[in-house]
Every structure is written in C-alpha cells, then in structure tokens.
Amino acid sequence: MNLAIMEYVQPSATIDSRHTAVSAFAMENAGDARDSRQKAILLYYAVRDGIRYDPYLIELTVDGLKASHTLSIGRGWCVPKAILLAACCRAMGIPARLGFADVRNHLSTARMRETMKTDVFYWHGYTAIYLDDIWVKATPAFNIELCERFRIQSLDFDGRNDSIYHPLDQNGNRHMEYLQYRGEFTDAPINQIIETFQREYEQNLSWHSADFYNDVSLETAADSGPRNAV
C-alpha cells in the first residue's frame, strides 16, 4: 500500500476505527470474509440496515459524529453513518474516506420541510472505499425498512460499482438529484459543514424532541394505507 493511501487506514477524530466497539462490530460482521471486497460489502449492509437512518439527530461536533457514538445509539443521519462505515473499513485495514455532495432530496417529513424551507440537503455524506486500486462510492444512509416505507429503491453495493441514490423512487417519482460533489476527505470537515448550514438554512437543524419514525408513519399513511411502522 503506497504512502498516499496509508492515511486512509489510520484513525482520525471522528473515524475512531481503533475504538474497541468499532473493531468488534467490524470483526463480527466481516471478520470471516475471504477478501477486502467481501469485507467491505458485508460492512456496508451491516451499517446500512443495522443503524437506523435518523436525520433528527444532527450534532455537528466531533463527539456527536464519532463512529463509536453512532454505533452506541444505533441511529444516525447520512454523515455519521458514512463515518461509521469508513471506521469499520479502516478497522479491517481497508482504506476509506468520506465523500460529500449537495443533493435535492424528495424524501423528507413535514417537520423537516417546515424547518429547512428547502429540499436541498447540503453536505450529504457517503463513504469512498479503496478496492482493487480504485475508489468506489458507498452510500449506507437509508436502511431497508425506511426504503420500503417510502417506496424508494434500496441501494446495493457490490464493491465494484458506485452505490449512489437513484433519481426515481419505485413509483417513478423524483427521489434524489445530485447537484454538486464537494470532494472526499480524510475526516469530516465539520467547520465547513457548519458554515454552510448556518448560511443556507433559516433555522438550527435540531429536532431532538421529535420522533423521526413517527413522522415517517404520518408522512406515508395517506398514500400507503395501514402498514407496520419502520
């Protein structure tokens, strides 16, 4: 492994890949895999479905974004879930870094639309994983239950092709549009994210007293009829 790649296997402020809980989670889910690609695939699904997507838990601090913290609470929005996947990969010796893009996201709740005043999600996070000498994008944000509830296509990952959001949902409606990529980083650029959020959003994005999955049930009830809550 060349020196330019070595930094992406080392722990960093939020990607605390040497934390015992992160190492244990990585070993439990991918320790028996035969090669790096298979390990990355197993880790992707473990984070995608084992950690519930919850955009109401935005906390832009090192402690709030740490992989070990996300693992301990079992929930997180796209950035901490990407951080956790990167940490698990690094714990297994697989180079990984964080990628960011601005997206127009049509998956939201009434509470989010009222607060954000826009459907643009700045600094959407994904994980870039170095496999067979190329960087491959992996997006572990939306767990399978959430996809089923909102009728969006779940993202699969094969370790060879980029796994980024589909433009349309299962009904052919608009789902996700990538507006611009902001680059890929060794660790989360927290100050840059804070600066953008403060400039682009009218209110502080904090919904700690609200239940995202209750809001999801309310959001989808009219279209889907009675279903089991995610």
C-alpha positions as YAML, in Angstrom:
chain: A
units: angstrom
residues:
- id: 1
  name: MET
  ca: [0.00, 0.00, 0.00]
- id: 2
  name: ASN
  ca: [1.55, 3.33, -1.03]
- id: 3
  name: LEU
  ca: [2.05, 6.27, 1.32]
- id: 4
  name: ALA
  ca: [-0.73, 8.32, -0.34]
- id: 5
  name: ILE
  ca: [-3.23, 5.66, 0.69]
- id: 6
  name: MET
  ca: [-1.85, 4.91, 4.16]
- id: 7
  name: GLU
  ca: [-3.58, 7.89, 5.78]
- id: 8
  name: TYR
  ca: [-6.94, 6.35, 4.90]
- id: 9
  name: VAL
  ca: [-6.36, 3.33, 7.14]
- id: 10
  name: GLN
  ca: [-5.43, 5.41, 10.18]
- id: 11
  name: PRO
  ca: [-7.96, 6.56, 12.80]
- id: 12
  name: SER
  ca: [-8.96, 10.22, 12.83]
- id: 13
  name: ALA
  ca: [-11.03, 12.49, 15.06]
- id: 14
  name: THR
  ca: [-14.46, 11.15, 14.09]
- id: 15
  name: ILE
  ca: [-13.35, 7.95, 12.38]
- id: 16
  name: ASP
  ca: [-12.24, 6.26, 15.61]
- id: 17
  name: SER
  ca: [-11.50, 2.94, 13.96]
- id: 18
  name: ARG
  ca: [-9.43, 1.65, 16.88]
- id: 19
  name: HIS
  ca: [-12.28, 2.02, 19.36]
- id: 20
  name: THR
  ca: [-12.98, -1.41, 20.81]
- id: 21
  name: ALA
  ca: [-16.69, -1.30, 19.95]
- id: 22
  name: VAL
  ca: [-15.99, -0.32, 16.34]
- id: 23
  name: SER
  ca: [-13.35, -3.03, 15.95]
- id: 24
  name: ALA
  ca: [-15.68, -5.61, 17.49]
- id: 25
  name: PHE
  ca: [-18.57, -4.59, 15.21]
- id: 26
  name: ALA
  ca: [-16.33, -4.84, 12.15]
- id: 27
  name: MET
  ca: [-14.98, -8.25, 13.15]
- id: 28
  name: GLU
  ca: [-18.42, -9.58, 14.00]
- id: 29
  name: ASN
  ca: [-19.83, -8.63, 10.61]
- id: 30
  name: ALA
  ca: [-16.87, -9.16, 8.29]
- id: 31
  name: GLY
  ca: [-14.13, -11.00, 10.17]
- id: 32
  name: ASP
  ca: [-14.65, -14.28, 8.30]
- id: 33
  name: ALA
  ca: [-14.80, -12.76, 4.81]
- id: 34
  name: ARG
  ca: [-12.24, -14.01, 2.30]
- id: 35
  name: ASP
  ca: [-11.01, -10.69, 0.89]
- id: 36
  name: SER
  ca: [-11.28, -6.90, 1.20]
- id: 37
  name: ARG
  ca: [-14.15, -6.58, -1.27]
- id: 38
  name: GLN
  ca: [-16.29, -9.14, 0.54]
- id: 39
  name: LYS
  ca: [-15.46, -7.48, 3.87]
- id: 40
  name: ALA
  ca: [-16.49, -4.07, 2.52]
- id: 41
  name: ILE
  ca: [-19.76, -5.46, 1.18]
- id: 42
  name: LEU
  ca: [-20.64, -7.09, 4.50]
- id: 43
  name: LEU
  ca: [-19.74, -3.93, 6.41]
- id: 44
  name: TYR
  ca: [-21.86, -1.82, 4.07]
- id: 45
  name: TYR
  ca: [-25.01, -3.85, 4.76]
- id: 46
  name: ALA
  ca: [-24.25, -4.06, 8.47]
- id: 47
  name: VAL
  ca: [-24.16, -0.26, 8.70]
- id: 48
  name: ARG
  ca: [-26.97, 0.37, 6.20]
- id: 49
  name: ASP
  ca: [-29.50, -1.86, 7.97]
- id: 50
  name: GLY
  ca: [-28.04, -2.20, 11.44]
- id: 51
  name: ILE
  ca: [-28.04, 1.55, 12.10]
- id: 52
  name: ARG
  ca: [-31.34, 3.34, 11.52]
- id: 53
  name: TYR
  ca: [-31.28, 6.48, 9.42]
- id: 54
  name: ASP
  ca: [-32.41, 9.41, 11.57]
- id: 55
  name: PRO
  ca: [-31.90, 12.99, 10.28]
- id: 56
  name: TYR
  ca: [-33.30, 14.40, 13.53]
- id: 57
  name: LEU
  ca: [-30.03, 13.57, 15.31]
- id: 58
  name: ILE
  ca: [-27.79, 16.20, 13.70]
- id: 59
  name: GLU
  ca: [-24.97, 17.10, 16.08]
- id: 60
  name: LEU
  ca: [-22.01, 18.78, 14.39]
- id: 61
  name: THR
  ca: [-19.32, 18.05, 16.94]
- id: 62
  name: VAL
  ca: [-16.51, 15.51, 16.99]
- id: 63
  name: ASP
  ca: [-18.20, 13.58, 19.80]
- id: 64
  name: GLY
  ca: [-21.58, 13.70, 18.06]
- id: 65
  name: LEU
  ca: [-20.16, 12.36, 14.80]
- id: 66
  name: LYS
  ca: [-17.77, 9.72, 16.11]
- id: 67
  name: ALA
  ca: [-18.28, 6.24, 14.73]
- id: 68
  name: SER
  ca: [-18.31, 4.77, 18.22]
- id: 69
  name: HIS
  ca: [-21.09, 7.15, 19.27]
- id: 70
  name: THR
  ca: [-23.27, 6.27, 16.27]
- id: 71
  name: LEU
  ca: [-22.72, 2.60, 16.99]
- id: 72
  name: SER
  ca: [-23.70, 3.05, 20.63]
- id: 73
  name: ILE
  ca: [-27.03, 4.77, 19.88]
- id: 74
  name: GLY
  ca: [-27.90, 2.69, 16.80]
- id: 75
  name: ARG
  ca: [-29.09, 5.68, 14.77]
- id: 76
  name: GLY
  ca: [-27.64, 8.44, 12.67]
- id: 77
  name: TRP
  ca: [-28.06, 10.67, 9.63]
- id: 78
  name: CYS
  ca: [-26.08, 10.19, 6.44]
- id: 79
  name: VAL
  ca: [-22.80, 11.72, 7.65]
- id: 80
  name: PRO
  ca: [-22.29, 9.69, 10.85]
- id: 81
  name: LYS
  ca: [-23.41, 6.52, 9.06]
- id: 82
  name: ALA
  ca: [-20.78, 7.18, 6.38]
- id: 83
  name: ILE
  ca: [-18.24, 7.82, 9.14]
- id: 84
  name: LEU
  ca: [-19.12, 4.52, 10.82]
- id: 85
  name: LEU
  ca: [-18.71, 2.59, 7.57]
- id: 86
  name: ALA
  ca: [-15.34, 4.28, 6.98]
- id: 87
  name: ALA
  ca: [-14.25, 3.42, 10.52]
- id: 88
  name: CYS
  ca: [-15.25, -0.22, 10.11]
- id: 89
  name: CYS
  ca: [-13.33, -0.46, 6.84]
- id: 90
  name: ARG
  ca: [-10.23, 1.12, 8.40]
- id: 91
  name: ALA
  ca: [-10.53, -1.24, 11.36]
- id: 92
  name: MET
  ca: [-10.23, -4.10, 8.84]
- id: 93
  name: GLY
  ca: [-7.26, -2.49, 7.07]
- id: 94
  name: ILE
  ca: [-9.31, -1.27, 4.09]
- id: 95
  name: PRO
  ca: [-8.63, 2.34, 3.05]
- id: 96
  name: ALA
  ca: [-11.73, 4.51, 3.31]
- id: 97
  name: ARG
  ca: [-12.54, 8.22, 3.27]
- id: 98
  name: LEU
  ca: [-15.60, 10.48, 3.42]
- id: 99
  name: GLY
  ca: [-17.29, 11.96, 0.36]
- id: 100
  name: PHE
  ca: [-19.84, 14.74, 0.24]
- id: 101
  name: ALA
  ca: [-22.35, 16.11, -2.23]
- id: 102
  name: ASP
  ca: [-25.24, 18.56, -2.29]
- id: 103
  name: VAL
  ca: [-28.46, 16.78, -3.26]
- id: 104
  name: ARG
  ca: [-32.07, 17.62, -3.92]
- id: 105
  name: ASN
  ca: [-33.82, 15.08, -1.73]
- id: 106
  name: HIS
  ca: [-37.52, 14.32, -2.07]
- id: 107
  name: LEU
  ca: [-37.54, 12.05, 0.98]
- id: 108
  name: SER
  ca: [-38.42, 14.20, 3.98]
- id: 109
  name: THR
  ca: [-41.11, 14.84, 6.56]
- id: 110
  name: ALA
  ca: [-43.43, 17.80, 7.05]
- id: 111
  name: ARG
  ca: [-41.39, 18.81, 10.10]
- id: 112
  name: MET
  ca: [-38.17, 18.87, 8.06]
- id: 113
  name: ARG
  ca: [-39.72, 20.84, 5.20]
- id: 114
  name: GLU
  ca: [-41.09, 23.43, 7.62]
- id: 115
  name: THR
  ca: [-37.72, 23.88, 9.31]
- id: 116
  name: MET
  ca: [-35.39, 23.66, 6.31]
- id: 117
  name: LYS
  ca: [-37.50, 25.71, 3.85]
- id: 118
  name: THR
  ca: [-35.79, 23.81, 1.02]
- id: 119
  name: ASP
  ca: [-35.42, 20.31, -0.38]
- id: 120
  name: VAL
  ca: [-31.67, 20.75, -0.87]
- id: 121
  name: PHE
  ca: [-29.58, 18.73, 1.56]
- id: 122
  name: TYR
  ca: [-26.10, 20.22, 1.76]
- id: 123
  name: TRP
  ca: [-23.09, 18.05, 2.58]
- id: 124
  name: HIS
  ca: [-24.85, 14.73, 2.08]
- id: 125
  name: GLY
  ca: [-22.33, 12.11, 3.18]
- id: 126
  name: TYR
  ca: [-21.19, 8.84, 1.64]
- id: 127
  name: THR
  ca: [-18.16, 6.58, 2.07]
- id: 128
  name: ALA
  ca: [-15.46, 6.10, -0.57]
- id: 129
  name: ILE
  ca: [-13.71, 2.72, -0.23]
- id: 130
  name: TYR
  ca: [-10.42, 1.80, -1.93]
- id: 131
  name: LEU
  ca: [-10.78, -1.61, -3.55]
- id: 132
  name: ASP
  ca: [-8.55, -3.07, -6.26]
- id: 133
  name: ASP
  ca: [-6.79, 0.25, -6.80]
- id: 134
  name: ILE
  ca: [-9.93, 2.35, -7.34]
- id: 135
  name: TRP
  ca: [-12.17, 4.41, -5.08]
- id: 136
  name: VAL
  ca: [-15.75, 3.14, -5.01]
- id: 137
  name: LYS
  ca: [-18.63, 5.17, -3.55]
- id: 138
  name: ALA
  ca: [-20.91, 3.52, -0.99]
- id: 139
  name: THR
  ca: [-23.98, 5.20, 0.50]
- id: 140
  name: PRO
  ca: [-25.21, 3.36, 3.63]
- id: 141
  name: ALA
  ca: [-27.69, 6.01, 4.80]
- id: 142
  name: PHE
  ca: [-31.22, 4.63, 4.20]
- id: 143
  name: ASN
  ca: [-31.95, 1.35, 5.98]
- id: 144
  name: ILE
  ca: [-34.12, -1.16, 4.14]
- id: 145
  name: GLU
  ca: [-37.20, -0.60, 6.33]
- id: 146
  name: LEU
  ca: [-37.18, 3.11, 5.57]
- id: 147
  name: CYS
  ca: [-36.88, 2.41, 1.84]
- id: 148
  name: GLU
  ca: [-39.87, 0.10, 1.98]
- id: 149
  name: ARG
  ca: [-41.95, 2.64, 3.88]
- id: 150
  name: PHE
  ca: [-41.18, 5.48, 1.45]
- id: 151
  name: ARG
  ca: [-41.22, 3.14, -1.58]
- id: 152
  name: ILE
  ca: [-37.73, 4.13, -2.70]
- id: 153
  name: GLN
  ca: [-35.25, 1.74, -4.25]
- id: 154
  name: SER
  ca: [-32.75, 0.46, -1.73]
- id: 155
  name: LEU
  ca: [-29.07, 0.87, -2.57]
- id: 156
  name: ASP
  ca: [-27.00, -2.26, -3.06]
- id: 157
  name: PHE
  ca: [-23.21, -2.39, -3.02]
- id: 158
  name: ASP
  ca: [-21.02, -4.89, -4.89]
- id: 159
  name: GLY
  ca: [-17.60, -3.39, -4.18]
- id: 160
  name: ARG
  ca: [-17.05, -2.64, -7.87]
- id: 161
  name: ASN
  ca: [-19.64, -0.03, -8.83]
- id: 162
  name: ASP
  ca: [-20.58, 3.25, -7.17]
- id: 163
  name: SER
  ca: [-23.62, 2.93, -4.92]
- id: 164
  name: ILE
  ca: [-25.35, 6.32, -5.09]
- id: 165
  name: TYR
  ca: [-29.00, 7.26, -4.88]
- id: 166
  name: HIS
  ca: [-31.45, 6.53, -7.66]
- id: 167
  name: PRO
  ca: [-33.07, 9.56, -9.33]
- id: 168
  name: LEU
  ca: [-36.56, 7.99, -9.12]
- id: 169
  name: ASP
  ca: [-38.49, 6.02, -6.50]
- id: 170
  name: GLN
  ca: [-40.39, 2.77, -7.04]
- id: 171
  name: ASN
  ca: [-43.37, 4.69, -8.40]
- id: 172
  name: GLY
  ca: [-41.34, 6.70, -10.89]
- id: 173
  name: ASN
  ca: [-41.47, 9.89, -8.84]
- id: 174
  name: ARG
  ca: [-38.43, 12.08, -8.29]
- id: 175
  name: HIS
  ca: [-36.27, 10.91, -5.41]
- id: 176
  name: MET
  ca: [-32.71, 12.24, -5.46]
- id: 177
  name: GLU
  ca: [-30.81, 14.66, -7.68]
- id: 178
  name: TYR
  ca: [-27.07, 15.22, -7.23]
- id: 179
  name: LEU
  ca: [-26.37, 18.94, -7.60]
- id: 180
  name: GLN
  ca: [-22.63, 19.05, -6.94]
- id: 181
  name: TYR
  ca: [-19.87, 16.97, -5.37]
- id: 182
  name: ARG
  ca: [-17.80, 18.68, -2.67]
- id: 183
  name: GLY
  ca: [-14.90, 16.26, -2.67]
- id: 184
  name: GLU
  ca: [-13.58, 13.44, -0.48]
- id: 185
  name: PHE
  ca: [-11.82, 13.91, 2.85]
- id: 186
  name: THR
  ca: [-9.71, 12.05, 5.38]
- id: 187
  name: ASP
  ca: [-12.12, 13.14, 8.12]
- id: 188
  name: ALA
  ca: [-15.35, 15.11, 8.42]
- id: 189
  name: PRO
  ca: [-14.86, 18.83, 7.56]
- id: 190
  name: ILE
  ca: [-17.06, 19.90, 10.45]
- id: 191
  name: ASN
  ca: [-16.36, 23.63, 10.29]
- id: 192
  name: GLN
  ca: [-17.17, 23.77, 6.59]
- id: 193
  name: ILE
  ca: [-20.44, 21.91, 7.13]
- id: 194
  name: ILE
  ca: [-21.43, 24.24, 9.99]
- id: 195
  name: GLU
  ca: [-20.66, 27.31, 7.89]
- id: 196
  name: THR
  ca: [-22.84, 26.06, 5.03]
- id: 197
  name: PHE
  ca: [-25.72, 25.05, 7.29]
- id: 198
  name: GLN
  ca: [-25.71, 28.43, 9.03]
- id: 199
  name: ARG
  ca: [-25.75, 30.22, 5.68]
- id: 200
  name: GLU
  ca: [-28.29, 28.07, 3.83]
- id: 201
  name: TYR
  ca: [-30.82, 27.06, 6.49]
- id: 202
  name: GLU
  ca: [-33.00, 29.62, 8.22]
- id: 203
  name: GLN
  ca: [-33.22, 27.72, 11.49]
- id: 204
  name: ASN
  ca: [-30.99, 25.45, 13.51]
- id: 205
  name: LEU
  ca: [-31.48, 21.89, 12.29]
- id: 206
  name: SER
  ca: [-32.36, 20.37, 15.64]
- id: 207
  name: TRP
  ca: [-35.31, 18.06, 16.20]
- id: 208
  name: HIS
  ca: [-34.09, 16.20, 19.29]
- id: 209
  name: SER
  ca: [-37.54, 16.22, 20.91]
- id: 210
  name: ALA
  ca: [-39.21, 14.76, 17.79]
- id: 211
  name: ASP
  ca: [-39.54, 11.15, 16.66]
- id: 212
  name: PHE
  ca: [-38.47, 10.75, 13.03]
- id: 213
  name: TYR
  ca: [-40.08, 7.34, 12.58]
- id: 214
  name: ASN
  ca: [-43.39, 8.55, 13.98]
- id: 215
  name: ASP
  ca: [-43.24, 11.41, 11.47]
- id: 216
  name: VAL
  ca: [-42.43, 8.91, 8.71]
- id: 217
  name: SER
  ca: [-45.57, 6.96, 9.60]
- id: 218
  name: LEU
  ca: [-47.65, 10.14, 9.41]
- id: 219
  name: GLU
  ca: [-46.00, 11.17, 6.15]
- id: 220
  name: THR
  ca: [-46.71, 7.89, 4.38]
- id: 221
  name: ALA
  ca: [-50.07, 6.95, 5.91]
- id: 222
  name: ALA
  ca: [-52.22, 8.74, 3.35]
- id: 223
  name: ASP
  ca: [-50.52, 7.13, 0.36]
- id: 224
  name: SER
  ca: [-49.72, 3.69, 1.65]
- id: 225
  name: GLY
  ca: [-52.58, 2.90, 3.98]
- id: 226
  name: PRO
  ca: [-52.07, 0.94, 7.20]
- id: 227
  name: ARG
  ca: [-48.61, -0.65, 7.43]
- id: 228
  name: ASN
  ca: [-46.25, -1.76, 10.08]
- id: 229
  name: ALA
  ca: [-44.14, 1.14, 11.28]
- id: 230
  name: VAL
  ca: [-40.48, 1.04, 10.34]
...
